[in-house]
Amino acid sequence: MTGISVGLSGQLPQFRAPALRGSMTVSEALRRLLAGSGWRAVRAGGLAYRIERVPRPARVPPPPPARGSETRRVDPRPYPAQEIIVTGQKRPQLLQDVAMSISIAELGSNATGQLSAGSRDLALSVEGLAVTNLGPGRNRQFIRGVADSPFNGPSQSTVAVQLDESRITFDAPDPDLRLADMERVEILKGPQGPLYGSGALGGIYKMVTRKPDLVETSGSTRLIGEAIEHGSVGAGAEAMLNLPLVDDRLAVRGVGYLLRSGGWIDNMGRNRNANETKTSGGRLALRWQPDADWTIDIAGVLQDVNSKDSQYVTDSDDTVRRDARIAEPTDNDFKSVAATVQGRIGALKLLATTSYVDHGVDYTLDATDASAQFGLAGQSTYLDDRKYSILNHELRISPAGSSNWIAGLSYMRARSHNVGTMSSASETLTVETLDRKITEFAAFGEATVALIDRVKATAGIRIFRSIAEDEALEQSGGTSEHVSKTGVSPSLALAWTPGSRSIVYLRYARALRPGGLTPAGETSSRRFDSDELGTFDLGIRHSLPGDRLSLNASLFHTVWDHIQSDYLLPNGLVSTRNAGRGRIYGLEASADWKPFRGLRLSAGASYLDAMLTKTEDGLELDDRRLPIAPDLTGRLAAQYDFSLGGWATSLSAQANYIGRARLTFDEDLDREMGNYTTTSLAAFFTRNSLTIGARLDNLFDIQGDSFAFGNPFSIMQGQQYTPLRPRTFTFSISRAW
């Protein structure tokens, strides 16, 4: 259900329309359906369209062809305005009407042959999105410099990851779901407290899946192979099947994948290419449409990511080897199920959704360098076992065919259970345990009203009550805490639309994270307080007729109070504290240009000045930059589509610069990273239902430190680096039907 309203005066015309497949704008879909019928769709405002007869054109004699040129047919229709539908604000909206900073990554279907990606790959094409590189299943996302720490401690993430209507992370690392058979990813930048509640200080990372097609049976398969310079080969497969069970009423869609990615880190004296990774998973979705006004969607997701070893080195950032006593594997198991009912009741649209997430992350680390800290002797290992769950219910209403307002009620319960175990040849110790439950009840809403001609205001608010229950246990004893908090998260935006292709907006919004207990700490209170963030965002989006040139730019200023930050204790365990007050000034800009048919040029850049202006204890720091997020990024991309010997051909190239960043607030552990440029090339050839693709990443085999941290128990003993993945060639062949 998209919320689109289509109507006409009088009797509905009778004619046979062609079946549609693929991702397209609403205007393009209606144009194709009505082509040759004598009728057309005219946008009547918002998400409403009116069907009317095509007027008879006046006869105008054609102009004579220019000397020496061939006569060619010219399409007199104007290029349609860009009408991208986004749902990140919990109802369908036209992108050009959204008064906030948002990036849309349109993803090809399996039939296109475009290679599926994860969140770290996607970050190369989205300004403001940064993803750590600790390893598959252990990474964290940050948006616009709202970054607190590289360590995976008990603090809640600053970016909320969404899958359709389901929130799938709270305090867990990024599950890095493979973007197979996804329609798009929406990245909402800036605080999203009014609609999304606790967390979401930096923004929202929302994946939108392709829904079951109720009419047409379709499917696709893809085989993938890869070869890594200085590393091993990998292979995998993806498959999708869409099957209508009852025409126009019931359909099922399934996606499955299995991939083995080659390793490139050598453990000296043990094994080569140690960090191989296996990813397996799939999605199954059922859609039932009992009548034209109601839809029921049920979906389940499974994904298992297993890495044989970690991917840091200790010699320098220009090597891919390290001395290792033991392997350090990681296992990330993700499961979720969701049910959504939506439909019309009179002039209102109702949506009710329920979802449940079961997420397990465990990893093993060599803890020998910290054995004495725990009263152990000789070689020791540390096993971190984490279990996360999220139960979410939400009910919301909005006007059918309009995005002017939305209101809703929400209930969320997030639980986490973390156990850290230290083992030697003769003894096993449980060194830390944390049980945490966060319950939140909320009422929320957002509404847009016209102030004067072409100027609108959008106000949002969330009234919530959260209850945090924590129990922590370590060698020195245990503590427990029960904290309740009632609060309000507001937002206000002003938007000026000087034309149908332009919007200028100013938005202010707030979000917060609840406090809690730490599993380990140095202070007597063993508690960290809630932190809160507010952002002013001034932006502009503009496109020329035909969308031949699209521009997007924004300036933003963020103030962040009582920053929660995970930090490293002398024994190698991770605790959480309030680091102080921070502020961020930033600038983002991007442009897409289509100088002529088939060619698309794209460029983007971001600049961040993110500082800790005051520590919680008043200490002065030599380097006051907030961690992880690079100060400067830039990208250049080009894509050329043409026909070659009967094959639809697409050639593309992209270059990315990642600027300097720091690791942590702790000056004893601080490392510089970043300051490198990578380049990629890709080619896809399609004929009928067959697509052959090839991609070359890190073309010049650039060496650089993408993330300066690997093992918290040995980082005190010397430098650690996470090298870039070496030059990688990927080949794919896919077929659709």
Secondary structure, 3 states (H helix, E strand, C coil): CCCCEEECCCCCCCCCCCCCCCCCCHHHHHHHHHCCCCEEEEEEECCEEEEEECCCCCCCCCCCCCCCCCCCCCCCCCCCCCCCEECCCCCCEEHHHCCCCEEEEECCCHHHCCCCCCHHHHHHHCCCEEECCCCCCCCCEEECCCCCCCCCCCCCCCEEEEECCEECCCCCCCCCCCCCCEEEEEEEECCCHHHHCCCCCCEEEEEEECCCCCCCCEEEEEEEEEEECCCCEEEEEEEEEEEEEECCCEEEEEEEEEEEECCCCEEECCECCCCCEEEEEEEEEEEEEEECCEEEEEEEEEEEEEECCCCCECCCCCCCEEECCCCCCEEEEEEEEEEEEEEEECCEEEEEEEEEEEEEEEEEEECHHHHHHHCCCCCEEEEEEEEEEEEEEEEEEEECCCCCEEEEEEEEEEEEEEEEEEEECCCEEEEEEEEEEEEEEEEEEEEEEEEECCEEEEEEEEEEEEEEEEEEEECCEEEEEEEEEEEEEEEEEEEEEEECCEEEEEEEEEEEECCEECCCCCCCCCEECCEEEEEEEEEEEEECHHHCEEEEEEEEEEEEECCEEEEECCCCCEEEEECEEEEEEEEEEEEEECCCCCEEEEEEEEEEEEEEEEECCCCCCCCCECCCCCCEEEEEEEEEEEEECCEEEEEEEEEEEEEEEECCCCCCCCCEEEEEEEEEEEEEEEECCEEEEEEEECCCCCCCECCCCCCCCCHHHCCCECECCCCEEEEEEEEEC
